[in-house]
Amino acid sequence: MTTWLTGLDTLRARNAPGVLVTLVGVRGHAPREAGAKMIVGAQECWDSVGGGNLEATAIARARALIAAGVSTPELLTLRLTDRESNEHGRQCCGGEVTLLLDPLPTRRPTVAVFGIGHVGLEVALLLSRHPLHLHLADSRAAQLAPERLALLGGGEAHLHVHHVPIPELAMAELPAGAHVLILTHDHAEDAALCDAALRRPDLGFIGLIGSSAKWARFQEGLRREGHTDADLARITTPIGLPQLRGKAPAVIALSVAAQLLERFQTETAFQTT
């Protein structure tokens, strides 16, 4: 039997929801001692809090919490006697147990940063400190050298590095709901990435760095590619919080990261672990 920690790591890797079930109280006899844990996912479970009706009831309730998108923990008390009405079979240990069902923030936002230049690296550094899936893509291998990205390894983000001569190919690999930041060194790459992003109706925030003059030129080209005004409205440019001004890479990065984190909190998609 795999441990609950394996389940936690598995759900985080899948970006899937789950519930940590902990046996927090035992009165009398019970199959497991207080402190026993298990992880419940939508389809799988890891570890055990005692088996039988006790565990089956906890699993059913945990999956109901997952299905409802509940984020607050709750307590579940069960009596283990033959006089109790038990849906999943009888347990006659004679005791009573209390379980804590704690929904886990295993589902993390995904952010893709295209262009890991001065601004892109600063943005990545700030975002790497948060629990999310962080994709870094650049057509220049030197920008993704391990020694250059070393500072990003100490945070909570799960890093995905893409060296792609044609960056828009990486756009197709992003999961649904991913948020995209387009910050490359080349306006032609930026334009191609905007086109590729708009062909993904399932993406989240799409941000483009640059001036209003740059965006005016891009809009002309994107309309020639068949994109409508409604499509173009999906792109936010310039990016960053308007009240935070400055052209230094660190200032731009702070503004962009704050804008994204604000969006995550508004959507209740961003949860700390």
Backbone torsions as a table, in degrees:
resi	resn	phi	psi	omega
1	MET	NA	129.6	178.6
2	THR	-76.2	155.1	-177.1
3	THR	-83.7	165.3	179.4
4	TRP	-64.5	-28.8	177.5
5	LEU	-64.8	-36.1	175.4
6	THR	-61.5	-42.4	178.3
7	GLY	-63.1	-40.8	178.3
8	LEU	-61.0	-46.8	179.1
9	ASP	-63.7	-38.2	-179.0
10	THR	-64.4	-46.3	-179.3
11	LEU	-66.5	-37.3	177.3
12	ARG	-63.4	-42.7	179.9
13	ALA	-64.1	-33.3	-179.8
14	ARG	-84.9	-9.3	-174.5
15	ASN	60.2	41.2	-174.4
16	ALA	-114.4	152.2	-179.6
17	PRO	-76.9	160.7	178.1
18	GLY	-164.8	174.3	179.4
19	VAL	-133.3	131.1	172.7
20	LEU	-90.3	119.8	179.2
21	VAL	-104.9	121.5	-178.3
22	THR	-123.3	131.8	175.1
23	LEU	-79.2	102.3	-172.5
24	VAL	-99.1	-15.6	-179.6
25	GLY	-149.1	136.3	177.9
26	VAL	-134.3	126.4	172.9
27	ARG	-119.6	124.5	-177.1
28	GLY	78.6	-148.4	-176.5
29	HIS	-91.9	140.8	178.1
30	ALA	-151.3	157.0	-177.9
31	PRO	-63.3	-30.0	-178.9
32	ARG	-131.2	158.8	179.3
33	GLU	-85.0	161.6	176.6
34	ALA	-58.0	139.9	-177.8
35	GLY	104.5	-15.3	177.3
36	ALA	-62.7	142.4	-175.5
37	LYS	-133.2	157.5	169.6
38	MET	-150.3	156.7	174.8
39	ILE	-109.5	132.9	177.6
40	VAL	-115.0	122.6	172.4
41	GLY	-104.8	-179.9	-179.0
42	ALA	-63.8	-28.7	-177.5
43	GLN	-125.3	-24.9	-174.0
44	GLU	-125.3	163.4	174.6
45	CYS	-134.1	153.8	178.6
46	TRP	-133.4	130.8	178.9
47	ASP	76.4	-169.5	-172.3
48	SER	-152.1	147.1	172.4
49	VAL	-114.0	11.7	173.9
50	GLY	140.5	-8.4	177.4
51	GLY	72.3	-173.8	175.4
52	GLY	60.2	-154.7	-178.6
53	ASN	-61.0	-37.7	178.7
54	LEU	-52.6	-53.6	-176.1
55	GLU	-72.4	-40.3	-179.2
56	ALA	-63.4	-38.2	178.6
57	THR	-66.9	-41.1	178.6
58	ALA	-63.9	-41.4	179.8
59	ILE	-63.9	-44.7	-179.3
60	ALA	-61.4	-42.5	-179.6
61	ARG	-68.9	-39.9	178.8
62	ALA	-60.8	-41.9	-179.5
63	ARG	-70.0	-29.5	173.9
64	ALA	-65.9	-38.2	177.3
65	LEU	-65.0	-41.3	178.6
66	ILE	-61.4	-48.0	-177.3
67	ALA	-62.4	-33.8	-178.4
68	ALA	-86.0	-6.7	-179.3
69	GLY	69.9	27.6	-179.0
70	VAL	-71.3	138.8	-179.8
71	SER	-115.1	-9.5	-179.2
72	THR	-95.4	141.0	-179.1
73	PRO	-72.9	161.7	176.3
74	GLU	-146.9	159.8	178.1
75	LEU	-102.3	145.1	178.8
76	LEU	-131.9	120.4	-179.6
77	THR	-110.9	131.3	-177.9
78	LEU	-130.8	138.5	175.1
79	ARG	-99.6	135.7	-175.1
80	LEU	-105.3	69.0	178.8
81	THR	-132.5	160.4	-179.1
82	ASP	-75.4	-5.4	177.2
83	ARG	-89.6	-9.5	179.6
84	GLU	-84.2	145.2	175.5
85	SER	-82.0	110.4	-175.5
86	ASN	-118.6	122.8	-175.5
87	GLU	-68.6	-30.4	-171.6
88	HIS	-112.1	28.8	179.4
89	GLY	105.1	162.1	-175.5
90	ARG	-95.1	143.8	170.5
91	GLN	-126.2	122.8	-171.8
92	CYS	-110.6	34.9	-179.9
93	CYS	-65.2	-26.6	178.3
94	GLY	92.6	-2.3	-176.0
95	GLY	-102.5	-169.6	177.5
96	GLU	-138.8	137.4	-177.8
97	VAL	-127.0	149.8	174.0
98	THR	-121.7	129.0	-178.1
99	LEU	-113.7	139.2	172.3
100	LEU	-100.2	121.0	176.7
101	LEU	-104.2	110.9	-172.4
102	ASP	-117.7	103.2	177.4
103	PRO	-58.3	136.7	-173.6
104	LEU	-101.3	142.2	174.9
105	PRO	-82.7	56.2	-178.9
106	THR	-82.5	-18.8	177.6
107	ARG	-84.4	118.1	-174.6
108	ARG	-115.7	147.0	174.1
109	PRO	-63.6	157.3	174.5
110	THR	-116.5	129.8	176.5
111	VAL	-126.0	132.3	176.0
112	ALA	-114.4	123.2	177.2
113	VAL	-105.3	115.6	178.0
114	PHE	-99.8	114.4	-176.8
115	GLY	103.0	100.3	-176.9
116	ILE	-106.5	55.1	173.8
117	GLY	-84.8	-151.0	-176.9
118	HIS	-60.6	-48.4	-178.9
119	VAL	-72.2	-45.9	-178.3
120	GLY	-58.3	-40.4	179.6
121	LEU	-67.4	-39.7	178.0
122	GLU	-65.4	-40.4	176.7
123	VAL	-62.3	-46.8	-179.3
124	ALA	-60.7	-38.9	179.8
125	LEU	-61.8	-44.3	179.5
126	LEU	-67.3	-44.1	-177.6
127	LEU	-71.1	-26.6	-177.7
128	SER	-65.6	-16.8	-179.6
129	ARG	-81.8	-0.7	-176.0
130	HIS	-118.0	154.1	-178.3
131	PRO	-74.8	91.6	178.0
132	LEU	-152.8	169.2	171.9
133	HIS	-92.5	119.0	-174.2
134	LEU	-114.8	112.6	178.6
135	HIS	-98.0	130.0	179.1
136	LEU	-118.3	121.0	-176.0
137	ALA	-128.8	137.7	177.7
138	ASP	-157.0	147.5	177.6
139	SER	-81.6	-9.6	-177.9
140	ARG	-106.6	115.8	-176.5
141	ALA	-59.4	-35.8	-176.7
142	ALA	-61.8	-30.4	-179.3
143	GLN	-70.5	-18.2	-177.6
144	LEU	-110.4	16.3	179.7
145	ALA	-59.3	139.2	-177.6
146	PRO	-52.6	-40.2	-178.5
147	GLU	-67.0	-28.9	179.5
148	ARG	-75.5	-31.3	-178.1
149	LEU	-95.0	4.2	-174.1
150	ALA	-57.4	-36.8	-178.4
151	LEU	-64.6	-18.3	-176.4
152	LEU	-83.4	-12.0	-172.8
153	GLY	-78.0	-11.6	-175.6
154	GLY	-91.3	0.8	-176.6
155	GLY	-96.6	-170.7	-177.0
156	GLU	-87.8	-15.4	-176.4
157	ALA	-69.0	147.0	172.7
158	HIS	-93.7	115.5	-172.7
159	LEU	-88.5	140.1	174.1
160	HIS	-129.7	115.1	-175.1
161	VAL	-105.4	130.3	-177.3
162	HIS	-126.5	109.9	169.0
163	HIS	-93.8	108.4	-173.1
164	VAL	-131.5	112.9	177.1
165	PRO	-56.9	-29.6	175.4
166	ILE	-116.3	90.5	-170.1
167	PRO	-57.0	-31.3	-177.6
168	GLU	-63.7	-18.9	176.4
169	LEU	-64.9	-32.4	178.0
170	ALA	-69.2	-25.3	179.7
171	MET	-61.3	-37.3	-178.5
172	ALA	-68.3	-20.5	-177.6
173	GLU	-87.5	-9.4	-176.8
174	LEU	-71.7	145.9	177.5
175	PRO	-72.5	159.5	176.3
176	ALA	-57.5	141.8	179.2
177	GLY	87.0	-3.6	-179.5
178	ALA	-63.3	145.0	175.7
179	HIS	-99.8	138.5	-169.8
180	VAL	-122.3	132.0	173.4
181	LEU	-118.1	124.0	-177.2
182	ILE	-108.0	107.2	-170.4
183	LEU	-135.3	31.4	-170.7
184	THR	-74.8	173.1	-178.5
185	HIS	-83.5	-8.4	-169.2
186	ASP	-126.5	121.5	-179.8
187	HIS	-62.6	-30.0	177.3
188	ALA	-65.9	-40.6	176.6
189	GLU	-65.3	-43.1	178.5
190	ASP	-57.4	-45.2	-178.6
191	ALA	-63.3	-43.4	179.5
192	ALA	-64.2	-38.0	179.2
193	LEU	-69.1	-37.3	175.7
194	CYS	-61.3	-44.4	178.1
195	ASP	-60.2	-46.0	-178.9
196	ALA	-65.2	-39.4	180.0
197	ALA	-65.3	-40.8	-179.2
198	LEU	-69.6	-17.3	175.4
199	ARG	-84.9	1.6	175.2
200	ARG	-113.5	89.4	-178.5
201	PRO	-66.9	-10.7	-176.8
202	ASP	-93.5	4.0	178.4
203	LEU	-78.7	161.4	176.8
204	GLY	-90.6	-125.5	-179.8
205	PHE	-64.6	135.1	174.0
206	ILE	-123.5	113.4	-178.1
207	GLY	-115.6	137.2	-179.3
208	LEU	-123.2	127.2	176.7
209	ILE	-80.4	145.1	176.3
210	GLY	140.8	177.4	-176.0
211	SER	-88.9	171.4	176.5
212	SER	-66.3	-32.6	178.4
213	ALA	-65.9	-42.0	176.9
214	LYS	-60.4	-45.4	-178.1
215	TRP	-66.1	-35.8	177.5
216	ALA	-61.1	-42.5	177.9
217	ARG	-66.4	-40.7	-179.7
218	PHE	-63.5	-40.6	-178.6
219	GLN	-59.9	-39.9	178.7
220	GLU	-60.6	-47.3	-179.4
221	GLY	-66.2	-39.7	-179.0
222	LEU	-68.3	-34.7	175.5
223	ARG	-65.5	-37.1	177.3
224	ARG	-64.2	-26.5	177.1
225	GLU	-82.1	0.0	175.0
226	GLY	102.2	4.8	-178.8
227	HIS	-81.4	139.3	-177.5
228	THR	-89.6	172.9	175.9
229	ASP	-60.3	-37.3	177.9
230	ALA	-63.4	-38.5	176.6
231	ASP	-62.9	-48.1	-177.1
232	LEU	-62.4	-29.5	179.8
233	ALA	-67.4	-13.8	178.5
234	ARG	-74.6	-17.5	-178.6
235	ILE	-93.6	127.3	177.0
236	THR	-97.6	119.8	177.0
237	THR	-154.8	137.2	-5.6
238	PRO	-66.9	160.5	-179.5
239	ILE	-97.7	162.1	-179.9
240	GLY	104.7	164.4	177.8
241	LEU	-72.8	124.9	-174.8
242	PRO	-62.4	-26.9	-178.6
243	GLN	-79.5	-10.7	178.7
244	LEU	-104.6	101.8	-172.1
245	ARG	-105.0	157.7	178.8
246	GLY	141.1	148.9	-177.1
247	LYS	-107.4	-1.9	176.7
248	ALA	-67.6	140.2	-178.4
249	PRO	-51.6	-41.0	-178.5
250	ALA	-66.3	-35.0	179.2
251	VAL	-71.6	-45.1	177.8
252	ILE	-59.8	-44.3	-178.6
253	ALA	-61.7	-44.1	179.0
254	LEU	-60.9	-41.6	-180.0
255	SER	-64.8	-43.2	-179.2
256	VAL	-67.9	-46.1	-179.4
257	ALA	-62.2	-41.2	179.2
258	ALA	-63.7	-38.6	178.4
259	GLN	-62.5	-42.1	179.5
260	LEU	-67.5	-46.4	-178.5
261	LEU	-62.9	-36.3	176.0
262	GLU	-62.3	-40.5	178.6
263	ARG	-65.8	-43.5	179.1
264	PHE	-57.6	-44.7	-178.1
265	GLN	-67.0	-37.8	178.1
266	THR	-62.6	-38.8	-178.7
267	GLU	-84.6	-1.9	-175.5
268	THR	55.3	26.5	178.7
269	ALA	-92.4	-16.9	-174.9
270	PHE	-99.5	120.3	179.8
271	GLN	-133.0	139.2	177.6
272	THR	-84.5	153.1	177.9
273	THR	-103.3	NA	NA
